[in-house]
Amino acid sequence: MHHQQHEVRAVSAAGQQQAGALALLTLAAGFVMAMIDVTAVNTALSDIAADLHVPLSGLVWVVDGYTLTFAALLLAGGALGDRYGVKNTYLAGLAVFLAGSVLCALAPGGVSLTAARLLQGAGAALFLPSSLSLLTHLFEDDKVRARMVGTWSAMVATASAVGPLVGGILVHAFGWRSVFWVNVPIGALGIVMALKLIRPVPPQARPLPLASHALGMLALAALSFVLIEGPVLGWLSAPVLAALAAAVALGITLAQRERRAVHPLLPRALFATPAFAAVNGTGFFINLGVFGQLFLLSLYLQQRGADALWTGLSLLPMMAAFIAGNFSAGRITARIGMRKPLLGGLSVGSAMGLVLLALAWTMPNAPFGMVLACIVVMNLGVGVAIPAMTASAMQVAGKAHANSAAAALNANRQIGALVGVALMGSLLHALPMWSARLPAGFLAVALAFGLAWRLVYRHVHV
């Protein structure tokens, strides 16, 4: 009898573990799909440009359109989850992302493709905070939850690293539209599995400051227009100056509104110390460098005659370096704390940016293998810094404000990615020769990592 009870308990534990693994796969599906998509699109840029007759500024919109709505709606995504139920918001996000993917795949021109990318970004902003929230509610035991969140993070990091290769294979075999069609079966399966396997979390009564979210999104959209269209229309043209004035006015209005609001977008307690703002600034500059570099190198490889598959294969080592850095960061921070890995990783990133600048300046036709080796070292250092940065943000925020801090950091990182791609677009537009484009691009990357280092050195002491 006792033996039978023990057997039943063992079976039950195994069943729970199996159910947990299935639930984890379900919740990772959406974000893995989004991460593959956001990096895979870079390998399809030259094919999109040729097929839809999209100019350089149009390609920047294709990449940044997704990031724009993703960054602008990320905080709203968390608030909507609390208010209308996390599971409902997660499912709605997947459905919106799926609809956006279908419209991307069917897009007849650059404008319609950018509009569909905006829709994809809105869907991702809904399901990203919800997936993490559902994951934390799914596992009662702290140790199991920590292990599952770690596995989820590893799956997401792997997806972003293999994104260019997956994109390259798809574009090479089936054309650029397949990068978006592949989301349909993954997203549909994710919705079905979530309906069956994920239990709902009761909603919480939480105010949703729609006016503040709208102001933030409009300010970001106006800033994007300035950065992307400035080189094309002229920095002093009427539309660009009007957009700049709108961005400034909307930003000031939002800041004043947040100062007076009873329920601000972010708890005021987070800004009691300069460390929180500094960590968010660090996230902004890191993503500016990382995604700016990815956009620059993708176009550089494709103009050198590399097809989508070769571009994906060439970008794989530099993306894999992030994973290696991410996985080693846990052990490093456990041993020496968060400040040293942050400063060390960013020092390596900035130094390698300057090496690449010198390489591109003195050897315009430097072997790509040499350039790639420097980028791998750079990304390894930055890969160590990123988890340390996230852990610093969580420690500064404390348990009471962890969700708000995570949402703010993610939003600032996405804004950094948006500005990085737009900045590279501006440099490519202003400098017609790659012998000048590459040094300028690498200088921007080195400066971004250098500014992040300075923020950490001055303000982050956890």
Phi, psi and omega in degrees: 000310179300319180297320180295317179299317180298320181295318180298317179298319180296316179298317180299315180297318179296320179297318179297319180296318180296316179297320178297317179296319178295318179296319178299315178300319180299313184285335178281335186307312183298311185286325176300317178301315181293319182292320177298317183297315187292329179267329182295326182302327180301325181285343183264001190301314183292325177294318178297316181300316182289318185286318185257004181055051182265127177286177181304314180298327177294322178294322177298319178297322180299318180284315187279339179302316178298311184295326182301305182287328178298310181294316186290330186255003184298315179294322178295325180301317178295318181293321178295323178298316179296321188279318186251007180100129186293319181295316179300317181293321178298313180295319178298318179299315178299317181296318180294317179298319179297314178299317177299319180297317179298317180293325175298313182296331182263358188304127179275346182204176183296321182293315180292327177294317179297319179298319179292326177293324175301319180293319176302315181298321179296319178297316180297323179294333178281317187271342181294304179298325182294322182295319178292321180295316178297322180296318181291329178281340187286326185246116184289317184288130183300317182293318179296317181298315180299319179295318182291320177296321177297317178296317178302314180297320180295319179296319180294316180298318179296318180298317181292328180288319182274354181310307180300322180292315177301315178300315180299315179297314181298312182296319181297318185274321190233359182094164188296333182294336181295335177301328180267324180298327183297337179291336187297305178296323181295313181294319180296317178296320178300318180294313181298314180295320180295319178300323185274322193256336187262124178277144183289153175254130182302136179292158178243143177288108181221129180296145181242097183286082184300321182299319180294317178298318180296317179299316180298316181294318180294321178297317180293320179296318179295319178297318178300317180300317180299311185292323185274318184269345179307309180294333184278308184274342185104133185296336181256013178289155184302313181299320182291317178295322178296318179295321178296315178298320179296316180299315180295313182297317180293321179297316179295317179300317180297315180299316179294319180297318180294326180294326183265342190297141175289320179239083182291165178301321179235139179303135182297334181301332181296333184263012179293334179238143179294347183298322182294313178298322180294318179296321178294321175297321177299315178300319178301309185290324178298311181292327175303312180293315185294307185282331173297316179298318181297316180296314181300310184290326178300313180291323179299313180297318183290327177286338177280001176103000179289134174279180185300320182294313180295323177299314179300317180294321180292325182279344184302312181299320182291328176285322179296331179298326177298316181297314179302317178295316179301315184288328179280342184298322182303311181292322182294313182293327178296329184273317189237009179086186189262331186295314183295314176299324178297309181294318181295313181298318180288328175298315178298315180301312182292317180297316179294327175299319179290324176298316179295324176299312180297319180297313182291329183282316185273333180232081183304330179250041179302141179304136184297331178301321179292317177298315182298319180300318178295320181292323178298315179297317179301311184289332175296314178297313180293326177299326176288323184290326188298309178297325178296322178295314180298315179298322178297316180299318181293322181290320178296320183287324185078168184299325185298328185240023185300315183296314180297320181294318179297317180296317180296316181296315179298318180297315180295324177295320179293322177296322176299317178298317180300312181293322180300313180293317179297320179296316178297321176301318179296316179295317180297323180288321184284330184246108186287336184259139179293337178295338175258329182297314183296311178302317180297318179296315180291328175296318178298319179294314180298319179295319180300312180292326178294319178293322176298316178302316182297319178299316180295313183301320184281321195237342186254113184234024181275000000 
